[in-house]
Amino acid sequence: MYCKGADTVIYERLHRMNPTKQETQDALDLLGATAIEDKLQDGVPETISKLAKADIKIWVLTGDKKETAENIGFACELLTEDTTICYGEDINSLLHTRMENQRNRGGVSAKFAPPVYEPFFPPGENRALIITGSWLNEILLEKKTKRSKILKLKFPRTEEERRMRSQSRRRLEEKKEQRQKNFVDLACECSAVICCRVTPKQKAMVVDLVKRYKKAITLAIGDGANDVNMIKTAHIGVGISGQEG
């Protein structure tokens, strides 16, 4: 069987009780081989390296899997051997701690005190984020809840119940907004951000987050149909005519 860079995805879909599943895992790369390095066009690594030296923050938003995205990062010189890479679970833990600290410091006095920014990382270290689409939803509190198939009867609510529900909804929105702002702050402390296995909608969402929480001009460059949402969301959108159409 030949598959286009999707061996891990296909393996996860094998039947749980498959008697040869472990044997297949043990033999993989003996029975087959996987190529995970994309061919970059001439001049791409040098161009990206120069943009980074101009203090332009570079975020890579791709549908490729994590291994491929990481290889592209090294090929483009966004990642080096000295780069400390933070993955989804690391980012989630950092943001959880920050949210707890912010909640503990909250109160009446905190509303009148000037905001003090606390960095997530010690200065002088070269760091990068590599985060998958599923972790991105988890971190940004964008996880979809499954709709219940059970028919629920809607009874008229009292004014107090409506007020309580409205307050609860507002608190959730405030928590989500704070969490997303913290993520953007954390990401901007890194030399590079790579979001992999992301959908076209997620690409646009990431660009929108930067527009919303940073006073920066955003530029989105893409060469495929799945980049259109991202290109249209940015302040400046560039579509490249190429192999992807």
Secondary structure as UniProt FT lines:
FT   HELIX           7..12
FT   TURN            16..17
FT   TURN            19..20
FT   HELIX           21..27
FT   TURN            28..30
FT   TURN            42..43
FT   HELIX           44..53
FT   TURN            54..55
FT   STRAND          58..61
FT   HELIX           66..75
FT   TURN            76..77
FT   TURN            81..82
FT   STRAND          84..86
FT   HELIX           88..105
FT   HELIX           108..112
FT   TURN            123..124
FT   STRAND          127..132
FT   HELIX           133..139
FT   TURN            140..141
FT   HELIX           159..188
FT   STRAND          192..196
FT   HELIX           200..213
FT   STRAND          219..222
FT   HELIX           225..227
FT   HELIX           228..233
FT   STRAND          236..239
FT   TURN            243..244
//
